[in-house]
């Protein structure tokens, strides 16, 4: 997490898995990696504090593609999931741990960190 005055931004990688059976009847897992940028300061703090490898997260954001030139002068592109300050959301869905009560995952992002805009 990076802090700029009163604003914070969090960056992390997110893996999504697709499970299917191929034509040969073998079970296959296809993993894709996504770069996530959280620009909502409160949600960035939640991400910095709670998002760890293996934790499940729920995101709402938009895709954004950026272009830059690397050190060799080659043009590069990256597509990121941006969780904006408005109309964005991030919830950490804690994995069940030994001794935890209840059968459902709990969410870190409550009223203080999840924003619903009424329009």
N, C-alpha and C positions, 0 to 999 in steps of 0.2 A: 504494500500500500504506500502511495506517495501522498504527501501533504503539501498543498500550495496555499499558504495563508490559512483561511477558514475552510478551504475545500480539500477534499480527499478523493483520490482515484485509486481503484484497485484493478489489478490485472492478474488473470490466471488462465490456465488451460483447462478445458473441460472435455472429457471423453464421452461419446455417446455410443452405445452398442446396439446393433441390430442382430437379432437371432433368427435364423431360418434354416430350413433343410434344403440342400441342393438336389440336383437331379439324380445324383448317385445315392441319395438317402442319407448323406452325412450331415450331421448338425454343424452349422457354421456360425461363427461370431464375426461380424464385421464391425470394426471399431474406427470411428472418425474422431479427429481432434479438432477442437474449436478454440480460438482465442477469445477471451471475454474481457471487456473493459467496462467497469462500473464507474459511472460519473456522478451518481447520486452520493453525496458525502456520507449520509447516515448508512446507506446500504454498503458503501465501500468500507466503512468501519466494521460492519457486520461480517463482510467477506474477509477482511484482514484478521478478524478475531476468530472466526469459526470455520471458514472454508479450508479444509485439509484434504490431502490425498485420500480418496476412497469415500468421502462424504457425498451424499446425494444432494443435489441442489435443484431448485425450480427457478427458472429465469423467464422474464419477459423483457424483450428489448427489440432492437432492429439490427439488420445486417448493414455493415458499412465496409466498403472497400477503399483502402488507401494505397497510394502509389509513392514510391520513393526510389532514390538512386543509391546503390550500395557503394562501398569503398572502391570497387573496380569500375564504377561508372555504369553498371548494368541496372536497368530499370526493374524494380521488384514490385509485387503487389501482395497485399494481405487482406483477407476478409475477416472481420471481427464481429462478434455479437456485442453491441453496445447497449448497456442498461442505462438509459438516460435519466436525468433528474425528474422528469415528468413522464408519466405513462410507462415507467419501468418498474420491475419488481425483482427481488432476489429473496429466496427463502432457502434456508439450510434445513434439509430433512434428515435429522439425525438417524443414523443406523441403530437398530435395536442392539442393546448391550446386555450383558448378563446382569440380572438383578433389576432391570428396568421394569416398571409397572405399565400395564396397558398394552394393547395390541397394535396401536397405531403409532406412526412416527409423529414427532412433535416438530413444530416450526419455530425457528428463532425469530423470524421476522413477524412481529406482532404490530399493534397499532403504531408503535413508535418508529418502525422501520419500513412498513408497507403502506404505500400511499394510494388511495383510491380517489381519483378526481371525479367529482359528480357531474361532469359534462362531457 
